[in-house]
Amino acid sequence: MLKLEEQILGFAAGVSPGSEKDARHAFDEFLALLNQGKVRAASRDANGNWRANSWVKAGILLGFRLGKLADQSGSGPLRFFDKDTYPVKTLVPQDNVRVVPGGSSIRTGAYVAAGVVCMPPMYINVGAYVGEGTMVDSHALVGSCAQIGKRVHLSAAAQIGGVLEPAGALPVIIEDDVFVGGNCGVYEGALVRERAVLAPGTILTGATAVYDVTQDRWHRKEGDHPLEIPAGAVVVPGTRPATTAKAREIGISVYTPVIVKYRDEKTDAKLVLEDVLR
């Protein structure tokens, strides 16, 4: 693996004339590992800390540089033209991934584990990792390099942002057993810990301040550390008054997600019916 990492980083810095075939060979080897989930755009250590694997993201960007425009049309009236390094991923029944017909696609270079359910239309982009038993519902997006854990439910129209550049930037991370409600958006600079619940319409970014009413504290992105939603937190959309005199005068408020409680048996009972759909 170290040899491949060195090759990818070398070609990412520049492909010299005459080395194009070697670069493509290294990329194809890298892409196979990415598809199998053996290399990831980010990884978690034993202490629960996540870090970006910049060489993996550099390899994904290398694919765009090496790729040439190619006809990737399927059946039907529409034709598609994209880089030949990233065709639509081909699945077989043995993969045990249920993709319902109707306009869904998974880009090559994304890892989708056995037991994942994909409802049409949805899209999973290159570099993404989707763990076992996760539901990707209609109109949901899993952006480039996003890391989605096991048994996550991404409800209809949920948007998980992609973070491909810069290569060292931590992608969006959703840990195991998280429930993401409809029309939620989780974007660059956000990390959602295991078993958290995001109510419909909740928006999280690196610039978002989240208030925890149960602990009377704020959660914010600090330096390179992302905005972190604690394990088991139940987050709902909310507002807080803007602080300037003019804003107070005309009654302007600022969007502020609120942690209203932490997951309990009552919350679990409301979510258990989701397992029937898997």
C-alpha positions as CSV (number, residue, x, y, z in Angstrom):
1,M,0.0,0.0,0.0
2,L,2.9,2.4,0.8
3,K,4.3,1.9,-2.7
4,L,0.9,2.7,-4.3
5,E,0.6,5.8,-2.0
6,E,4.0,7.0,-3.2
7,Q,3.1,6.4,-6.8
8,I,-0.2,8.3,-6.5
9,L,1.4,11.2,-4.8
10,G,4.2,11.3,-7.4
11,F,1.7,11.3,-10.4
12,A,-0.5,13.8,-8.5
13,A,2.4,16.2,-8.6
14,G,2.7,15.8,-12.3
15,V,2.6,13.2,-15.1
16,S,5.7,13.5,-17.2
17,P,5.5,12.7,-21.0
18,G,5.8,9.0,-21.6
19,S,4.6,8.0,-18.1
20,E,0.9,8.2,-18.9
21,K,0.4,4.5,-19.0
22,D,2.2,4.0,-15.7
23,A,0.0,6.7,-14.1
24,R,-3.2,5.1,-15.5
25,H,-2.1,1.7,-14.2
26,A,-1.4,3.1,-10.7
27,F,-4.8,4.9,-10.8
28,D,-6.7,1.8,-11.9
29,E,-5.1,-0.1,-8.9
30,F,-6.0,2.7,-6.6
31,L,-9.6,2.8,-8.0
32,A,-10.1,-0.9,-7.4
33,L,-9.1,-0.5,-3.7
34,L,-11.4,2.6,-3.4
35,N,-14.3,0.6,-4.8
36,Q,-13.7,-2.2,-2.3
37,G,-13.5,0.2,0.7
38,K,-9.9,-0.8,1.4
39,V,-8.7,2.8,1.1
40,R,-10.8,5.7,2.3
41,A,-10.8,9.5,2.1
42,A,-10.8,9.7,5.9
43,S,-10.2,7.3,8.8
44,R,-11.0,7.1,12.5
45,D,-8.4,6.2,15.1
46,A,-8.9,4.2,18.3
47,N,-9.7,7.4,20.2
48,G,-12.5,8.4,17.8
49,N,-10.6,11.1,16.1
50,W,-11.0,11.4,12.3
51,R,-8.3,12.6,9.9
52,A,-8.3,13.1,6.2
53,N,-6.2,10.8,4.0
54,S,-4.9,13.4,1.7
55,W,-3.1,10.9,-0.6
56,V,-6.5,9.2,-1.3
57,K,-8.1,12.5,-2.2
58,A,-5.1,13.3,-4.4
59,G,-5.7,10.0,-6.1
60,I,-9.3,10.8,-6.8
61,L,-8.2,14.2,-8.3
62,L,-5.6,12.4,-10.4
63,G,-8.4,10.4,-12.0
64,F,-10.0,13.6,-13.3
65,R,-6.7,14.7,-14.7
66,L,-6.1,11.4,-16.5
67,G,-9.6,11.0,-17.7
68,K,-10.8,11.7,-21.2
69,L,-14.4,12.6,-22.2
70,A,-16.2,9.4,-23.2
71,D,-19.7,8.4,-24.2
72,Q,-21.3,6.8,-21.1
73,S,-24.8,6.6,-22.4
74,G,-27.2,3.9,-21.4
75,S,-30.5,3.0,-22.8
76,G,-33.2,5.7,-23.2
77,P,-33.2,9.1,-24.8
78,L,-30.5,10.7,-22.7
79,R,-26.8,10.5,-23.4
80,F,-24.0,11.1,-20.9
81,F,-20.5,12.2,-21.3
82,D,-18.0,12.1,-18.4
83,K,-14.4,11.3,-17.6
84,D,-13.7,7.7,-18.7
85,T,-12.0,7.1,-15.3
86,Y,-15.3,7.4,-13.5
87,P,-18.1,5.5,-15.3
88,V,-21.3,4.5,-13.5
89,K,-20.5,1.7,-11.1
90,T,-21.7,-1.8,-12.1
91,L,-23.3,-3.9,-9.4
92,V,-24.1,-7.6,-9.4
93,P,-26.7,-9.5,-7.2
94,Q,-23.8,-10.9,-5.1
95,D,-23.0,-7.4,-3.9
96,N,-26.3,-7.5,-1.9
97,V,-27.0,-3.8,-2.6
98,R,-30.6,-3.1,-3.4
99,V,-30.9,-0.3,-5.9
100,V,-34.5,0.5,-6.9
101,P,-35.1,1.5,-10.6
102,G,-35.7,5.1,-11.3
103,G,-32.8,7.4,-11.9
104,S,-30.3,6.5,-9.2
105,S,-26.5,6.1,-9.8
106,I,-23.4,5.4,-7.9
107,R,-20.1,6.6,-9.3
108,T,-17.2,4.3,-9.6
109,G,-14.8,5.0,-6.8
110,A,-17.5,5.0,-4.2
111,Y,-17.7,2.1,-1.7
112,V,-21.3,0.9,-1.0
113,A,-21.4,-2.0,1.6
114,A,-23.7,-5.0,1.5
115,G,-27.2,-4.3,2.8
116,V,-27.4,-0.7,1.6
117,V,-30.8,0.4,0.2
118,C,-30.9,3.1,-2.5
119,M,-34.3,4.7,-3.3
120,P,-34.7,6.5,-6.6
121,P,-33.6,9.1,-7.5
122,M,-30.4,9.4,-5.4
123,Y,-26.7,9.9,-6.1
124,I,-23.5,8.7,-4.5
125,N,-20.3,10.4,-5.7
126,V,-16.7,9.3,-6.0
127,G,-14.7,8.7,-2.8
128,A,-17.8,8.3,-0.7
129,Y,-18.0,5.4,1.8
130,V,-21.4,4.1,2.8
131,G,-21.6,1.5,5.6
132,E,-23.7,-1.7,5.9
133,G,-27.4,-1.4,6.3
134,T,-27.7,2.3,5.5
135,M,-30.7,3.7,3.7
136,V,-30.2,6.4,1.0
137,D,-33.7,7.7,0.4
138,S,-35.2,9.5,-2.6
139,H,-33.5,12.7,-3.7
140,A,-30.6,12.2,-1.3
141,L,-27.1,13.1,-2.2
142,V,-23.9,11.6,-0.7
143,G,-21.2,13.9,-1.9
144,S,-17.6,13.2,-2.9
145,C,-15.5,11.6,-0.1
146,A,-18.4,11.8,2.5
147,Q,-18.1,9.0,5.1
148,I,-21.4,7.4,6.1
149,G,-21.5,4.8,8.8
150,K,-23.5,1.7,9.3
151,R,-27.3,1.6,9.7
152,V,-27.6,5.4,8.9
153,H,-30.9,6.6,7.5
154,L,-30.5,9.5,5.0
155,S,-34.1,10.6,4.6
156,A,-35.7,12.1,1.4
157,A,-33.8,15.1,0.1
158,A,-31.0,14.9,2.6
159,Q,-27.8,16.5,1.3
160,I,-24.4,15.3,2.6
161,G,-21.9,17.6,1.1
162,G,-18.8,16.6,-0.8
163,V,-15.3,17.8,0.2
164,L,-12.8,16.8,-2.4
165,E,-10.5,19.9,-2.3
166,P,-8.2,20.8,-0.7
167,A,-6.9,17.2,-0.3
168,G,-6.1,17.7,3.4
169,A,-9.6,18.9,4.3
170,L,-11.7,16.6,6.4
171,P,-14.8,15.4,4.5
172,V,-18.3,15.3,6.0
173,I,-18.7,12.4,8.4
174,I,-21.8,10.7,9.6
175,E,-21.1,7.9,12.1
176,D,-23.1,4.7,12.8
177,D,-26.8,4.6,13.6
178,V,-27.5,8.3,12.8
179,F,-30.9,9.4,11.6
180,V,-30.8,12.3,9.2
181,G,-34.3,13.8,8.6
182,G,-35.8,15.0,5.4
183,N,-34.4,18.1,3.8
184,C,-31.4,18.1,6.1
185,G,-28.1,19.4,4.9
186,V,-24.7,18.4,6.4
187,Y,-21.9,20.2,4.7
188,E,-18.2,20.9,4.9
189,G,-16.8,21.3,8.4
190,A,-19.4,19.1,10.2
191,L,-19.1,15.7,11.9
192,V,-22.1,13.9,13.4
193,R,-21.3,11.3,16.0
194,E,-23.1,7.9,16.4
195,R,-26.8,7.6,17.2
196,A,-27.5,11.3,16.8
197,V,-30.8,12.4,15.3
198,L,-31.2,15.4,13.0
199,A,-34.8,16.6,12.8
200,P,-36.1,17.5,9.3
201,G,-34.7,20.7,7.9
202,T,-31.6,20.8,10.1
203,I,-28.6,22.5,8.4
204,L,-25.1,22.0,9.7
205,T,-21.9,23.6,8.3
206,G,-18.5,24.6,9.6
207,A,-19.9,28.1,10.2
208,T,-22.9,26.9,12.2
209,A,-23.2,27.4,15.9
210,V,-25.3,24.8,17.7
211,Y,-26.7,25.4,21.2
212,D,-27.2,22.5,23.7
213,V,-30.1,23.4,26.0
214,T,-29.5,20.3,28.1
215,Q,-25.9,21.4,29.0
216,D,-26.1,25.1,28.4
217,R,-23.2,25.2,26.0
218,W,-22.3,26.0,22.4
219,H,-20.8,23.6,19.8
220,R,-18.8,25.3,17.1
221,K,-16.0,24.5,14.7
222,E,-12.7,25.4,16.3
223,G,-9.6,25.7,14.1
224,D,-9.1,22.5,12.2
225,H,-11.6,20.7,14.5
226,P,-15.0,20.4,12.8
227,L,-18.3,21.3,14.2
228,E,-19.1,18.1,16.2
229,I,-22.6,16.9,17.1
230,P,-22.3,14.7,20.1
231,A,-23.2,11.1,20.2
232,G,-27.0,10.6,20.7
233,A,-27.9,14.3,20.4
234,V,-31.3,15.1,19.1
235,V,-31.0,18.3,17.0
236,V,-33.8,20.5,15.7
237,P,-33.8,23.7,13.7
238,G,-34.1,26.9,15.8
239,T,-33.2,30.6,15.8
240,R,-31.6,33.2,18.1
241,P,-31.9,37.0,18.0
242,A,-29.3,38.9,16.0
243,T,-27.2,41.1,18.3
244,T,-26.9,44.4,16.5
245,A,-29.2,47.2,17.5
246,K,-30.8,47.5,14.1
247,A,-31.4,43.8,14.0
248,R,-33.0,43.8,17.4
249,E,-35.1,46.8,16.3
250,I,-36.6,45.0,13.3
251,G,-36.7,41.6,14.9
252,I,-34.1,39.7,12.8
253,S,-33.1,36.2,14.0
254,V,-30.1,34.0,13.1
255,Y,-30.6,30.3,12.2
256,T,-29.4,28.2,15.1
257,P,-29.8,24.4,15.4
258,V,-30.6,23.4,19.0
259,I,-29.8,20.1,20.8
260,V,-33.1,19.6,22.7
261,K,-32.2,16.3,24.4
262,Y,-30.2,13.1,24.0
263,R,-31.5,9.9,22.5
264,D,-33.7,7.8,24.8
265,E,-36.1,4.9,24.6
266,K,-38.9,7.1,23.4
267,T,-36.7,8.4,20.5
268,D,-35.7,4.9,19.6
269,A,-39.3,3.8,19.5
270,K,-40.1,6.5,16.9
271,L,-37.2,5.4,14.7
272,V,-37.6,1.6,14.9
273,L,-40.1,1.5,12.1
274,E,-37.4,2.6,9.7
275,D,-35.8,-0.9,10.0
276,V,-38.8,-2.4,8.2
277,L,-37.8,-0.6,5.0
278,R,-34.3,-2.0,4.9
